[in-house]
Amino acid sequence: MSSEPIIEIKNLYFQYDSSQPTLENVCLTIHRGQSAGIIGPNGGGKSTLLKLLLGMLTPQRGTIRIFGTDPVSARPKVGYMPQYHQLDAAFPISVNEVVLQGTLRRGFWGRYSAENRRVAAAALEEMGIAHLAERSFADLSGGQRQRVLIARALACSPELLLLDEPTANIDPGAEEQFYATLDRLSRKLTILTVSHDLGFVNREVGLLICVNRQVSLHDAADFDQDTANRIYRHGMHMIHHNHACFCGCTETGENSECGEACHD
């Protein structure tokens, strides 16, 4: 791993209009080639941290440097995959058109260039979904949609990839394929993954970025029940099977707060 830092956050403070800060005294350094999982309770600041890294929000105090510059200037080097349920899946758009969006730059006017189309095709091929190019995005399974959104993120030729809940709402078979894909991508990209599923982050990353107003770093292999209770500041309901729920939900079954069908 290179010692070159990709992300440097120093003494960051961010507050919405509420009286309590969402993030405070955050210091974080991520080096090139390092993969990390971002975990924490609902409302702890995970989404806010992601938006700050993307330049969608600006901290009141402290600094964020990505590739040595501010987040907005660094965007051409950053790929972002949102949760697909945040998109209107019924919108009439093809897979190829979704991926082409990743080639856009500020000031784009007119049609996609031949180079745009070549890059989009390469991203589809990279994700193993070139055969879906003309399919409607609305007709795809959850796992297929996730792969399309990663292809869109890859279409900007990023050096840093930010993934928001990439395994949410996909079946176990699709998860296995997804794990293999991320393992391959992590060999050439720096990847940060927001996830509630500790089983996923334990398998795919070595470092956990734990966000609950403040940020602490932990070796994923050493993250256990006691560590989780300290970070989440209340008792956790850990499920030791295919789904490990770390949102702090206190119920099991389909009505658990995280929306997962958690079972003892």
N, C-alpha and C positions, 0 to 999 in steps of 0.2 A: 504494500500500500504506500502511495506517495504521501509525503508529509505536507503537501500543498493543501491548505484549507479551502474548501468550497463555500462553506457557510461560517460566518463569524457573527455572533450576536453578543453584545456587551451591554450589561446593565439596562436591559429593555424594560420599559414600563408602558402598559397600555390599559386604558380605561374607557368604557363606553359612558353613557350618561348616568349610569347608576353610581351609587356612592362608593362601591367596592371596586378595587382594581381587578381586571380580568387576568392580567399577567404583571408580575413585578419582579425586579431583580433577576431577570433571566439572562444567563450567560451560557452560550453554547457554541461549540466548534465541531464541525463535521469535515472530515478530510476526504479527498478524492478517493473513490473506490470503496468507501465505507457505506454499508447499508444499515439502516436503523428503523425501528418501529416506534411510532408515536402513540402512546396509550394514556389513559386517564379517565376520570369520571365525566359523565355528562355535565356540561357547564364549567369544566375545569380549565378550558382555554385551548383545547386541541385545534378546533376550527379557526379560532382567532390567530393562533400561531401560524397555521397554514396560510391564511389570508395575508398575514404580515410578510411571510416569505415570498408570496406572489406579488407583493406590492399593491394589494387591494386595500390595505389599511396602512396607516403611518403611526409609529409609536409616538407617544407624547415625550418620552425621554429614552435615551440610549440609542444604539446604532445597530443596523443590520447591514452586513456586507455579503454579497453573493458574487463569487468570482471577482472579488476585489472592488465591486461597485455596488450601487444601490439596487434594490429588488426590481424596480421598473426597468432600469437599463439592462439588467441581467436576464430579462424575460426571453430573449431569443435562444438562450442556452438552457431554458427550463421547460420541461414537459409536465403537463398536469392532467391527471385523470380524475374527474369528479365522480361521485356516486351516480350511477346511471339513472336512478330514480329521481334525480334532480332535473332530468331532461324530460321533455315531452315526447315520450316514445311513440305517440300516435302521429307526430308530425311527419308528413309524407316526404321522406328523404332517404336516399339510398346509402348503403354502407360506404361506397366510394366517395359520395358527397360529404359524409361525416368526416372521413379521414382527410379529405382535401382541405377541410377547415383548418387543420393543423399546419398547413403550409402558408397561411395568411400572415401578412406583416402589416404593421400600421401604414396607412396610406394606400392600401390595396383598392384598385378600381378596375373594373372590367373582368375579363375572363381569366380562368386559370391558365397558366403557361404550360408548355410541354414539360418543362422541368418540374413544375408543381405536380403534374400527373405522374411523372416518373418516380418522384419521391413518395407519393401516396401509394403507388403500386408496390414499391419496395417495402414500405411499412406494413402493408397487408400481407406481403409474402413473409416478412419477418415474424408476423404473428400467426402464420399458418391459416389465414382466412381469405386468401386471394380468390377462392372460388365463391365467396359470398359478396363480391364487389357490387353486383347489380341487385342484390336482395334489398328489400325494404328493412330499415333498421327496426321498425315496429314488429316485424315478423320473427325476429331472432330470439333465442333463449337468453336467459340472464348471463350465462357464461360467455356466449358469443358476443353479447353487447359489451361486456367488460373488455374483451379482446379488441373489439372495434375501437373503444375509447382509448385503450393503450396505444393502438396503431395511430390514432389521431395525435396523441401526445408525442409519439416517435417521429411523426412527420415533420416536426420542427428541428429534427436532428439535435436533440438535447444532450447535455452532459449531466444534468440533474433531473431525476424523475420523481415527481410527487404523486402518490397514489392515495386516494381517499376511500377507505373501506372497500378494497378491491375484491374481497371474497363475500361481501354481503349479498344475500339472496341468490347464491348460485349453489347447485347441488354438489355432493361430494365428488362425483366423477369429474365434473368441470373443475373443481378445486385442484385435483391432482394434476390436471393439464396446466392449470394456472401456475401451480408451484414450479413446474418444470420450466415454464416460460420465464418466470421471474428469476429463477436460478441462472438461466442463460443470460438474461439482460443484466443481472448484477455483476457479471464478469467484465462488462464494458461501460456501465453507468453507475453513478452514485444514486441510490434509491432511498427515499424516505416514505414509509407507509403508515398511514393512520389506520388503526384497527382496534376493535373491541375484542378480537379473538386472540388470546395469548397463545393458543396452540399454533396459530398461523405465524405470529411473530417469533416465537421460540424456534420454529422450524426454518424460517427464512432470513432472520437477521441475528446479528451478534450483540447489538446494542439497543437498549430500550431508552427512549426519551419519555420520561414520565411527567405529565403536565397536570398540575392541579394548582393553578395560580402561579406557583413557582415551578421550576424545572429541575429535575434530578436525573442523573444518568445511572444505568444499571446494566450489568452483564446479563443478557437474556437467560443464559444457562443457570444463573444463580437466583433468578426471580421466583419467589415462592409465596405461599399464603401470607406469611408474616410480613414480608416486604410489601405485598399488595395492601394489607390492612394499614400499614404505616402511611403509604402514599395516598390511599383513598380516604384515610382518616375515619373509617368506620368498617364494620365487619363486611367481608366480601363473601359472596356465594360462588365458590369455585366449582366448576363442573369438570371432572376428569374423564372426558371422552372426546369425541370429535369436535365438540364446541366448548371452549372455555370462555365463559362470559365474564368480562371485566368492566362492565358499565356500572356496576354497583347495584344491579337489580336485586331485589330481595324475594322475588317470586320465581317459581318455576312454571313451565308450561307455556302455551302459546301467548298468554297474557303478560309475560314478563316484560319489564320496562324496556329492555333492549330490543324487543320485537322478535327475539329468537325463541324457538321452541325448546327451551331448556328443560332438562329432566335430571333428576338425581340419579 
